[in-house]
Amino acid sequence: MKKTLFALACAAVAFCACEKDPAPIGTVSNPFTGTVMAGVPESVTVTGTGFQATDSLYLAWADGAEGVEALTITDTEIKFGIDAYSAAKGKAVKAYLYREGKTLELTGEFNVTAPTVADGFIPDKALLDALWAHNGDVRAMIGECRLIDVEAAAALVKDTQCDNEWGVLAVDGNGATSYEGLELFSSLGKGLKTPEDQEWSNFICWGAGEIEEIDFSNWNAYIQVRAASCAKLKKVVLGPNMKGGDFSGSPIEHFDMHLASCADWVMNIGTPEAGLKYADLTRTYIEGGEYNKDFNHWVGSGNVKDIYFADDAEIHIDEGVWEKKWTQGNVWANLKSAWQKGAKVYVHAQWDYNTVQQVPAYSENPNALD
């Protein structure tokens, strides 16, 4: 029914005669003009007479039109907002009332601007849908016009209604191609000090079939990333406070964790047949971030494992790893094997990431990594 009304309204707006309707469906006393941002409920108010709660409202512009769902109507007032994902963004539009084949122009021409992440906008709608589907606390933060409450998102430490008991936030199985906007949840995992809490402070996106790049460099959450079986995932960059991650079954070629200076585990990155082409496994001190000083745990716990490198890879490590090696698991052996076959290895100063030296090639010094 809505689609039928929408089609009729579009036709009416596009082709209605200039003649005055002999039986007008209402009057407008203050035609709105100006600028509104999509995503804000009740951002436009129209007063007049003769409105009915069952009326429909549509926006129209030079080359399109769409219905408006987020509205309240009384007999003398209409308030409405424009959906954050509306096609009207960036357009000069007018609003029309529709009732039983008749239209009423409600506004003058006004401009619709696009919201930003800072306003609570998640650019990829598929990601917002996944947040809605899997996280009850987040669902309550999503407004009528689909912006997220920015203050509430920043304060969320753990979604108590997350439908995956492993996580503080879950978007598993989503079809998003971008995770931009997750940085709104900047306190996730913060203050979860007990081993039990820390063990399950996971961001879960396993089985996400369309994501090709995860760049969390501007996400300050205190989380672990679970991104297994992401069929197209090629690049991962961890954020400043992230604890680690598991990427089993994802075809990653580029992995960078140099911002994650408090990480204490990473595993399952690359395969023996398709190793990383670029790997930055440094865990150097970053100004303003946390730093995990338990270096012996980092190199000796066995929590850095099953990471593989291409024979022509570019590999970055810090001087502590160069000195002490990873003593458990297979990562050091895999790194050394790739270096012997031509991979380039760079060593960063543990307290100054920008101080770096290249390890001599195997052909120049076969003992350089010993």
C-alpha positions, 0 to 999 in steps of 0.5 A, a space after each residue: 500500500 505504501 509503495 502504491 501511495 508513493 507512486 501516486 504521490 510522485 506522479 502528483 508532484 511531477 505532473 499536477 496542474 497549476 490550477 488550484 485544487 477546488 477542494 484543498 486538503 489543508 492549509 499551511 501557515 508557515 512554509 519551511 525553508 532553510 537547511 536541515 541535517 538528515 538523521 535528526 527527528 522532528 527537524 522540520 515543523 509545519 503548522 496549518 489546518 486540516 491535517 489528518 493522522 492518516 496522511 502520508 508525507 513525501 519529499 520531492 526534488 528535481 530527479 527523485 522523490 521518497 516517502 517520509 516515515 519519521 513523522 507525527 501529525 495533528 490537525 494543526 501541526 506536522 513534525 518530521 525528520 529525514 532518514 540518515 540514509 535518505 537519497 535526499 541528502 545533498 538535495 534541495 527538496 520540498 515536502 508534500 502531503 498526500 491524501 486520497 489522490 490529492 497533494 498539498 505543498 507543505 514547505 518551500 524549498 530547503 536543503 538536506 545535509 548529510 550527517 557525519 560519524 561525529 553526528 552518530 552516523 554509520 556510513 555503511 547501512 549493513 553495519 548499522 543493521 548488524 549492530 541493531 540485530 546483535 546488540 540490544 544496548 546499541 539498538 536502544 541508542 539508534 534513533 528514529 532517523 537512524 543516528 546513534 546517540 553519540 554520548 551513549 555510544 562513547 560510554 558503553 563498556 560492554 553490551 549486556 544484551 549482546 547476543 553472542 556471549 563471547 563479546 562486548 560487541 558483535 556484528 558477525 555475519 554482516 555484509 558491510 564493506 566498511 566498519 567506519 563509525 565503530 570508533 563511536 564506541 570508544 570505551 568498549 572493554 575499558 575497565 574490564 580488569 578481571 581475567 574473566 572479563 578480559 577474556 571475553 572483551 571481544 569485538 566479533 565480526 567472524 563470517 563477515 563476507 564482504 569486508 576487505 579492509 579493517 582499519 581500526 587505527 582511530 578506534 580506541 576501544 580496549 578489545 580483542 578482534 575476532 575476525 575469522 572466516 571473513 572471505 574477502 578480508 585482505 588488510 587489518 590495522 589494529 587500534 591503539 588499545 587493542 589486546 590482540 586478535 584471531 583471524 583464522 581462515 581470513 585471507 589477510 595479506 597486510 597486517 599492522 599492529 604497531 599502534 596496539 602497544 598493549 597487545 599480548 596475543 595475535 594468531 592465525 594470520 596467513 597460511 603456509 601457502 599464502 603468507 603475509 606480504 606486509 606484516 608489522 608486528 611491532 609493539 612499540 610505545 606510542 605516546 598517549 597510549 597504554 603500553 604492556 610492559 610484560 615483554 616476557 609474556 609477549 615473547 614467551 607465552 605462546 600466544 603469538 602463533 600461526 602467523 605466516 609470511 610470503 617469501 617476498 614479504 616486508 616484515 617489521 618487528 621491534 628490537 625486543 623481539 629481535 633480541 629475545 625471539 618468540 620462544 613459543 609457537 612457530 612465528 619466529 621460525 616462519 619469519 626466519 624462513 621467509 627472510 632466508 628466501 628473500 623477505 625484508 625484515 626491519 627492526 624498530 626501537 622499542 621506545 621509538 617506532 620511528 628509529 628503524 634499521 633493516 636486517 641484512 639480507 640472508 645472502 649478506 649475513 646468514 647469522 643476522 637473525 640469530 
